[in-house]
Amino acid sequence: MAVDGGDLRHVRWLGGGSGAGKSTTARRLAAEHDLHLYATDDVMAEHARRCPPRRCPQLHAFLAMDEDERWVHRSPEEMLETFHWFRGEAFDLVVEDLLALPADRGVLVEGFRLLPHLVAPLLSAPRQAVWLLPTPQFRRAAFEARGGLWQIAGRTGDPPRALANLLERDRLFTDHLRRETHRCGLAAVEVGTGLGEPGLARLVADALGLPAGPRPRTSP
């Protein structure tokens, strides 16, 4: 099914590296501007069920691994190159979901699965999309603040090594997003520890061309 920017002109996209504040910012902006929020993290399990091995080979290879095979015994570079969501597997299901939503209300899509080269052909204007690029310090502080620093690594046989691998993989992914947004001519926001939630939300709203003030929610 061919899809272009005209089909999704009512959609705005918020991508970025893990721990960049995407979810918090998206919830805030969706509430302020009466946007339907579509969080790609929330549909990962469903998309995995909808994507057979022939369509998503790296996803099913990942599912067949144990925790140590995933996070301890591979280098961060290998983890980056083979992680299914980073390779765009099942992104077509994100598009299918968005096309099934009513087009008479704006939609804000958020998640690390939004790869610039996949999103770019779906835009009717560059200001429909922005990516958040967290510094390593911001990412670690964010995970510590929400109690998720050891959530994955703690399930392995070598938590310190797994955590180091995960943090380095995510740094490499953020660097990849930085290069790709630049190559595609798309907006990116560098996120550091001195930037609070309101300030980040304002930067994202400006990048997406959202009105300066909150928009009242319309009556049903």
C-alpha positions in Angstrom: 0.0 0.0 0.0 1.5 3.3 -1.1 1.3 6.1 1.5 2.5 9.7 1.1 2.5 12.8 3.2 -1.0 13.7 2.1 -2.5 10.6 3.8 -0.9 11.5 7.2 -0.9 15.3 7.0 -2.7 15.4 10.4 0.1 13.4 12.1 3.1 14.7 14.0 6.1 12.5 14.9 8.3 12.6 18.0 11.2 10.2 17.8 14.6 9.9 19.6 16.9 7.9 21.7 15.9 6.0 24.8 15.6 8.0 27.9 15.2 11.3 26.1 11.9 12.3 27.6 9.7 11.4 24.5 6.8 9.9 26.4 6.6 12.6 29.1 6.8 15.3 26.5 4.3 13.6 24.2 1.7 13.2 27.0 2.1 16.8 27.9 1.7 18.1 24.4 -1.2 15.8 23.5 -3.1 17.0 26.5 -2.3 20.7 25.8 -3.2 20.6 22.1 -6.0 18.0 22.1 -4.0 15.5 20.0 -4.6 11.7 19.9 -1.5 10.1 21.4 -0.1 7.0 19.7 2.8 5.5 21.7 4.7 3.0 19.7 6.0 1.3 22.9 2.5 0.4 23.8 1.9 -1.7 20.6 5.3 -3.5 20.4 3.9 -6.8 21.7 0.9 -6.6 19.4 3.1 -5.8 16.4 5.4 -8.7 17.3 2.4 -11.0 17.2 1.3 -9.5 13.8 4.7 -9.9 12.2 5.7 -13.5 11.2 9.3 -14.6 10.9 9.5 -14.1 7.1 8.6 -10.4 7.6 10.5 -9.8 10.8 13.5 -12.2 11.0 15.5 -10.1 13.4 12.6 -9.8 15.8 12.1 -13.5 15.9 15.8 -14.1 16.3 15.8 -11.7 19.3 12.8 -13.5 20.8 14.6 -16.8 20.6 17.6 -15.5 22.7 17.9 -15.7 26.5 18.7 -12.5 28.5 22.4 -13.1 28.5 22.5 -13.7 24.8 20.7 -10.5 24.3 22.6 -8.2 26.6 25.8 -9.8 27.9 27.4 -11.9 25.2 27.2 -9.5 22.3 29.0 -6.2 21.7 27.0 -2.9 21.7 27.8 -2.6 18.0 26.2 -6.0 17.2 23.3 -5.2 19.5 22.7 -2.0 17.5 23.0 -3.6 14.1 20.6 -6.5 14.8 18.0 -5.0 17.1 14.7 -5.4 15.1 13.1 -2.1 16.0 16.2 -0.2 15.2 16.2 -1.9 11.7 12.6 -0.7 11.0 10.9 -4.1 11.3 7.1 -3.8 11.6 7.2 -0.1 11.0 4.6 -0.8 8.3 2.2 -1.8 11.1 2.7 1.6 12.7 1.6 3.2 9.5 -1.4 0.8 9.2 -2.5 1.7 12.7 -2.3 5.4 11.9 -4.3 5.1 8.7 -7.0 3.4 10.7 -7.4 6.4 13.0 -9.9 9.1 12.3 -8.3 11.9 10.2 -10.4 14.7 11.7 -8.2 15.0 14.8 -4.5 15.6 15.1 -2.3 12.7 16.1 1.0 12.7 17.9 3.2 9.6 17.4 6.1 9.0 19.8 8.7 6.4 20.2 12.3 5.3 19.4 10.9 3.1 16.5 10.4 6.3 14.4 13.5 6.2 12.2 14.0 9.4 10.2 14.5 7.7 6.8 11.2 5.8 7.3 9.2 8.9 8.5 10.6 11.3 6.0 8.5 10.0 3.0 5.3 10.3 5.1 5.7 14.0 5.8 3.8 16.7 3.9 6.1 19.3 5.6 9.4 18.9 7.5 7.9 20.5 10.7 5.7 17.5 11.3 8.6 15.6 12.9 11.3 16.1 15.4 13.8 13.8 17.2 15.2 14.1 20.7 18.9 13.3 21.1 19.8 12.8 24.8 23.4 13.1 26.1 24.6 9.9 27.9 24.5 11.8 31.2 20.8 12.8 30.6 19.9 9.3 29.6 21.4 7.7 32.7 19.9 10.3 35.0 16.5 9.7 33.4 16.7 6.0 33.9 17.8 6.4 37.5 15.0 8.9 38.3 12.3 6.5 37.1 13.9 3.4 38.7 14.6 1.6 35.4 18.3 1.7 35.2 18.7 -2.0 36.1 15.3 -3.2 34.8 16.7 -5.1 31.9 20.3 -5.6 33.1 19.1 -7.0 36.4 17.6 -10.1 34.6 21.0 -11.2 33.3 23.8 -13.2 34.8 26.2 -10.2 34.7 24.2 -7.0 35.4 27.1 -4.5 35.3 28.3 -5.7 31.9 24.7 -5.8 30.5 24.1 -2.3 31.7 27.3 -1.0 30.2 26.4 -2.7 26.9 22.9 -1.2 26.9 24.0 2.3 27.6 26.7 2.1 24.9 24.2 0.7 22.4 21.8 3.5 23.1 24.6 6.1 22.7 25.4 4.6 19.4 21.7 4.7 18.4 21.5 8.3 19.3 24.5 9.1 17.2 22.9 7.3 14.3 19.7 9.3 14.7 21.8 12.5 14.8 23.4 11.6 11.5 20.2 10.5 9.9 18.1 13.5 10.8 20.9 15.7 9.4 21.0 13.7 6.2 17.2 13.8 5.8 17.0 17.5 6.6 14.8 16.9 9.7 14.7 18.7 13.1 16.5 17.4 16.1 16.8 18.7 19.7 19.8 18.0 21.9 18.6 17.1 25.4 21.0 17.7 28.3 20.6 17.6 32.1 20.0 21.4 32.4 16.8 21.2 30.3 13.6 20.8 32.4 10.3 19.2 31.3 8.6 22.5 30.5 11.5 23.8 28.5 11.8 20.5 26.5 8.1 20.6 25.8 8.3 24.1 24.5 11.2 23.3 22.2 9.4 20.3 20.8 6.1 22.3 20.3 8.1 25.0 18.5 9.8 22.4 16.3 6.4 20.8 15.4 4.7 24.1 14.7 2.2 23.7 17.6 0.5 26.9 18.8 2.2 28.9 21.5 -0.4 28.2 24.2 -2.4 25.1 25.1 -5.5 24.5 23.0 -8.7 23.8 24.8 -10.1 20.4 24.3 -13.0 20.3 22.0 -16.4 19.0 23.1 -17.3 15.5 22.1 
